[in-house]
Amino acid sequence: MHIGLYFGSFNPIHIGHLIIANHILDVTDAKQVWFVVSPHNPLKETSSLLNENHRLHLVNLAIEEQPKFKASSIEFKLPKPSYTIDTLTYMQEKYPQHTFSVIMGGDSIQNITKWKNYEQLLTQYNVIVYNRPGYDADMIKHPNIQIVDAPLLGISSTMIRKKIKDKQSIHFLVPTTVREYIKENNYYK
């Protein structure tokens, strides 16, 4: 089965992530999208990161009614910081019956040359890139890169964390179950 791997901090997961994942299923031949929760992105600062298990739980809450979505904690077991190529190698060994593509935004593809063994990643795996406002997804040309138009939403986890800190509503930005769990547990205050 072809599986799209959507890597991210998901700090927290929001409606934009879910819309992108669903769109990927509609416009590519991926049959499932796995949300790979990254404990530590080596290109991002970690001070505002909620605990990885809490973020995984929020992803599970967000996708619980979507059978084609799955949350993955695979990077929790790997050395930190996690590198996409190492995770892909491990997943290909663990799930040889599947083929994997990496899902990323236009912002990430612009930084791909900073990634560990990015040439190997582009040679051995397909990369599905969705457009993001303000980024040129066509910047890197490669036969294994598929660029898809996606609904453009100005939602970010950073914005959601700021709204929570500023005691503003996050209604409609995250699934109701996620919003309630964040509130119950006083996350991001």
C-alpha positions in Angstrom: 0.0 0.0 0.0 1.2 3.5 -0.8 1.3 5.6 2.4 1.9 9.3 2.7 4.0 10.2 5.7 3.1 13.6 7.1 6.0 14.5 9.4 5.6 17.3 11.9 5.7 18.6 15.5 1.9 18.9 15.4 2.2 21.4 18.3 -0.8 21.2 18.3 -2.4 19.5 15.3 -5.0 21.8 13.7 -7.6 21.8 11.0 -5.1 22.9 8.3 -3.1 19.7 8.9 -6.2 17.6 8.5 -7.4 19.4 5.4 -4.0 18.9 3.8 -3.9 15.2 4.7 -7.4 14.6 3.3 -6.5 16.6 0.1 -3.4 14.4 -0.4 -5.6 11.3 -0.3 -7.9 12.9 -2.9 -5.3 14.0 -5.4 -2.5 11.4 -5.2 -2.4 7.6 -5.2 -1.7 7.5 -1.4 -4.2 5.2 0.3 -3.4 6.4 3.9 -1.7 9.3 5.6 0.3 8.6 8.7 1.0 11.6 11.0 4.6 11.0 12.2 4.9 13.0 15.4 8.5 14.3 15.6 9.9 14.6 19.1 12.5 17.1 18.0 12.9 18.7 14.6 16.6 19.5 14.3 15.8 22.7 12.3 13.4 24.0 15.0 13.7 25.3 18.5 12.2 23.0 21.1 11.4 25.3 24.1 7.7 25.7 23.1 7.2 22.0 22.4 4.5 20.2 24.3 5.7 16.7 25.5 5.7 14.3 22.5 3.2 11.9 24.1 0.8 14.7 24.7 1.1 15.8 21.1 0.6 12.2 19.9 -2.5 12.0 22.0 -3.9 15.2 20.4 -3.2 13.8 17.0 -5.1 10.6 17.9 -8.0 12.6 19.2 -8.1 14.7 15.9 -8.1 11.6 13.6 -10.1 9.1 15.6 -13.0 9.1 13.1 -10.8 8.9 10.0 -9.9 5.3 9.1 -7.4 6.4 6.4 -5.4 8.5 9.0 -3.0 7.0 11.5 -0.8 8.6 14.2 2.8 7.3 14.4 5.2 7.5 17.3 7.9 5.7 15.4 10.4 8.6 15.9 10.0 8.3 19.7 12.0 5.1 19.5 14.8 6.5 17.2 17.8 8.6 18.2 17.1 12.3 18.7 17.1 14.6 17.0 15.1 12.7 14.4 16.1 12.8 10.8 13.6 12.0 8.1 15.9 9.8 6.1 16.7 7.6 9.2 13.0 7.3 9.9 12.2 6.3 6.3 14.9 3.7 6.3 13.6 2.3 9.6 10.0 2.3 8.3 10.9 0.6 5.0 12.6 -2.2 7.0 9.7 -2.5 9.4 6.9 -2.3 6.8 8.4 -3.7 3.6 4.9 -4.3 2.2 4.3 -0.6 1.9 5.7 2.2 -0.2 6.2 5.6 1.4 6.1 9.2 0.2 7.0 12.2 2.3 4.4 14.9 2.5 5.7 18.4 3.1 4.9 22.1 2.5 6.5 24.5 0.1 8.3 26.0 3.0 10.0 22.7 3.9 11.1 21.9 0.3 13.0 25.2 0.2 15.1 23.9 3.2 15.6 20.4 1.9 19.2 20.9 1.1 19.8 21.4 4.9 18.3 18.0 5.6 20.5 15.0 6.4 21.2 12.9 3.2 18.6 14.8 1.3 19.9 13.5 -2.0 19.3 9.9 -0.8 15.8 10.9 0.3 14.9 12.4 -3.1 16.4 9.5 -5.0 14.8 6.7 -3.0 11.4 8.2 -2.0 8.7 10.3 -3.6 8.0 13.7 -2.1 4.5 15.2 -2.2 4.8 19.0 -1.8 1.7 21.1 -1.2 1.9 24.9 -1.8 2.1 27.3 1.1 1.5 31.0 0.9 4.7 32.9 0.3 6.8 29.9 -0.8 7.8 28.8 -4.2 7.3 25.0 -4.2 8.8 24.8 -7.8 12.2 26.0 -6.5 13.7 22.5 -6.3 13.2 20.3 -9.4 13.4 16.6 -9.2 11.6 13.7 -10.9 10.5 12.3 -7.5 8.9 15.6 -6.4 5.1 15.9 -7.0 3.7 19.3 -6.4 0.0 19.5 -5.6 -2.2 22.5 -5.2 -3.9 22.5 -1.8 -6.4 24.6 0.0 -4.4 27.6 1.3 -5.2 28.4 5.0 -3.5 30.9 7.1 -3.5 28.6 10.2 -0.4 27.7 12.1 0.4 25.9 15.3 2.4 29.0 16.4 -0.7 31.1 15.9 -2.9 28.7 17.9 -0.3 28.6 20.8 -0.3 32.4 20.9 -4.1 32.6 20.9 -4.2 30.2 23.9 -1.6 32.2 25.7 -3.5 35.4 25.0 -6.8 33.7 26.2 -8.4 34.0 22.7 -10.7 31.4 21.2 -9.3 28.6 19.1 -12.8 27.4 18.0 -12.8 26.1 14.5 -9.0 26.1 14.3 -8.6 22.6 15.9 -11.1 19.7 16.2 -13.4 20.1 19.2 -11.9 17.1 21.0 -8.4 18.6 20.7 -9.6 22.0 21.9 -11.3 20.5 24.9 -8.3 18.3 25.8 -6.0 21.3 25.5 -8.2 23.3 27.8 -8.7 20.6 30.4 -5.0 20.1 30.7 -4.0 23.8 30.5 -1.6 23.2 27.6 0.2 26.1 26.0 -0.6 28.6 28.7 
